[in-house]
Amino acid sequence: MYATSKMEKFGGSKKKNEMKEKGFWDYDYESFVEVSKRVMQGRSRTQQQEVVREVLLSMLPPGAPEQFRKLFPPTKWAAEFNAALTVPFFHWLVGPSQVIEVEVNGVKQRSGVRIKKCRYLENSGCVGMCVNMCKIPTQDFFTNEFGLPLTMNPNFDDMSCEMIYGQAPPAFEDDPATKQPCLAYICSMSNPSSPVCPKLQA
């Protein structure tokens, strides 16, 4: 997976004797999650988010953000178009999803995407990885690099997630996802005694 190779330089390599025999796609996705875990180690939450930003920028051709801003100004049409594109193009990362109607600034529009059960969150089991390496950097990338506001609302109870194109994300300290405790029953890096996932602390 191209994203995995881009992140490898930040996360180091996995030992050969730790590799598991899997089908091509299963192994490739597992590698992506494992590299993500290694990127988290020894980095603050802002450093983790910056790594993802660098990886995303490195995967785009020069001038891509500027071109995106020209093609997709922050309009209802652009928000709905990007929601429609998300369903097929993000499937490899998050699993099945569907476009839904949402309300943005008092206007109803089909610029929402409901991820039925996020593959990334389910495989990692980590609240901090979800927030620091998916939610916050993706929101920031679309909002600040592409100029199209995006809010992501993960549901840590059923592993679903809602993406709302056209809606500006809340500040970190006001976001309910940043106050979430560890999913101690599935996260190998959890700290059950902490009221908030330690990876969400600065």
C-alpha positions in Angstrom: 0.0 0.0 0.0 1.4 3.4 -1.0 0.4 5.1 2.2 2.1 2.4 4.2 5.4 2.9 2.4 5.2 6.7 2.9 4.7 6.2 6.7 7.4 3.6 7.1 10.2 6.3 7.3 8.5 7.7 10.4 7.7 4.4 12.0 10.7 2.2 11.3 10.4 -1.4 10.0 8.8 -4.5 11.5 11.0 -7.5 12.3 10.8 -10.3 9.8 10.0 -12.9 12.5 6.9 -10.8 13.5 5.3 -11.0 10.0 2.2 -13.1 9.6 1.1 -15.1 6.6 -2.0 -13.4 5.2 -3.6 -12.7 1.9 -2.2 -9.7 0.0 -4.8 -7.2 1.0 -5.2 -8.4 4.6 -1.4 -8.2 5.2 -1.1 -4.9 3.5 -3.8 -3.3 5.7 -2.4 -4.9 8.8 1.0 -3.4 7.9 -0.7 0.0 7.6 -2.1 -0.3 11.1 1.1 -1.6 12.6 3.1 1.3 11.0 0.5 3.7 12.4 1.1 2.3 15.9 4.9 2.7 15.6 4.5 6.3 14.4 2.6 7.0 17.6 5.4 5.8 19.8 7.6 8.5 21.3 5.6 11.3 19.6 3.2 13.9 21.1 -0.3 14.2 19.6 0.7 17.3 17.6 3.8 15.5 16.3 1.6 12.5 15.3 -0.8 14.8 13.4 2.1 16.5 11.6 3.4 13.1 10.4 0.1 12.4 8.8 -0.1 15.8 7.3 3.4 15.3 5.7 2.4 11.9 4.4 -0.8 13.2 2.8 1.1 16.1 1.2 3.8 13.8 -0.1 1.2 11.7 -1.8 -0.2 14.6 -3.9 1.4 16.1 -7.0 2.9 19.6 -6.7 0.2 22.3 -6.5 -2.6 19.9 -5.8 -4.1 21.8 -2.9 -4.3 25.0 -4.9 -5.9 23.2 -7.8 -8.4 21.6 -5.4 -9.3 25.0 -4.1 -10.0 26.2 -7.6 -12.1 23.2 -8.6 -13.9 22.8 -5.3 -14.6 26.1 -3.6 -16.5 25.7 -0.3 -20.0 25.4 -1.8 -22.9 23.0 -1.2 -22.2 21.3 -4.6 -18.5 20.8 -3.7 -19.4 19.3 -0.3 -21.9 16.9 -1.8 -19.5 16.0 -4.7 -16.7 15.1 -2.2 -19.1 13.1 0.0 -20.0 11.1 -3.1 -16.3 10.5 -3.9 -15.5 9.4 -0.4 -17.7 6.3 -0.5 -15.7 4.5 -3.2 -12.3 6.1 -2.6 -12.1 5.7 1.2 -13.5 2.1 1.2 -10.0 0.6 1.4 -9.3 2.6 4.6 -12.5 2.7 6.5 -14.8 0.0 5.0 -18.4 0.3 3.7 -20.0 3.7 3.9 -22.9 5.6 2.4 -23.9 9.2 1.6 -26.4 10.7 4.0 -28.4 13.9 4.4 -27.0 16.3 7.0 -27.7 19.9 8.0 -24.9 22.4 7.6 -25.5 26.0 8.8 -29.2 25.5 8.6 -29.2 24.0 5.1 -30.0 20.3 4.4 -27.7 18.7 1.9 -26.3 15.3 1.0 -22.8 16.1 2.1 -22.6 13.6 4.9 -20.9 10.1 4.8 -21.8 7.5 7.4 -19.1 4.9 7.8 -20.9 1.8 9.0 -18.0 0.4 11.0 -14.6 2.0 10.7 -12.0 -0.5 9.6 -9.2 1.6 10.9 -10.7 2.1 14.4 -11.8 -1.5 14.6 -8.4 -2.9 13.6 -6.3 -0.5 15.8 -8.8 -0.5 18.8 -7.1 2.8 19.7 -8.9 6.0 20.5 -5.7 8.1 20.2 -4.9 6.6 16.8 -8.4 7.3 15.5 -8.3 10.9 16.7 -4.6 11.8 16.2 -3.9 9.9 13.0 -7.2 10.0 11.2 -9.9 12.4 12.5 -7.9 15.6 13.3 -5.4 15.5 10.4 -8.1 14.6 7.9 -10.3 17.4 9.1 -7.3 19.8 9.1 -6.2 18.7 5.7 -9.5 19.3 4.0 -10.3 22.5 6.0 -6.9 24.2 5.8 -5.1 22.7 2.8 -8.0 22.1 0.5 -10.3 24.9 1.8 -13.3 22.6 2.2 -14.4 22.4 5.8 -14.8 18.8 7.2 -16.0 17.5 10.5 -15.6 13.8 11.5 -17.6 12.4 14.4 -16.4 8.9 15.4 -18.7 6.8 17.6 -16.6 4.7 19.9 -19.5 2.6 21.0 -20.4 1.0 17.7 -17.2 1.9 15.7 -19.2 4.0 13.2 -18.2 7.5 12.0 -19.9 10.4 10.4 -18.1 12.7 8.0 -19.7 16.1 7.3 -18.3 18.0 4.4 -19.0 21.8 4.5 -19.1 21.9 8.3 -16.1 23.5 10.1 -14.6 21.2 12.8 -14.7 22.2 16.5 -11.6 23.3 18.3 -9.7 20.4 19.8 -10.6 21.3 23.4 -14.3 21.5 22.5 -14.5 18.2 20.6 -16.2 15.3 22.5 -13.8 12.8 20.8 -10.8 14.3 22.5 -12.3 13.4 25.9 -12.8 9.7 25.2 -11.2 7.1 27.5 -9.3 4.1 26.2 -11.2 1.2 24.7 -9.5 -1.0 27.3 -11.2 -4.2 26.1 -9.6 -4.1 22.6 -6.6 -1.6 22.8 -3.2 -3.2 23.4 -1.8 0.2 24.4 -4.7 1.2 26.7 -4.4 2.7 30.2 -7.7 1.8 31.9 -7.0 4.0 34.9 -6.8 7.2 32.9 -10.1 9.1 32.4 -9.0 10.2 28.9 -6.9 8.2 26.4 -3.2 9.2 27.2 -2.5 9.5 23.5 -4.9 12.5 23.4 -2.9 14.5 25.9 -0.4 17.0 24.6 
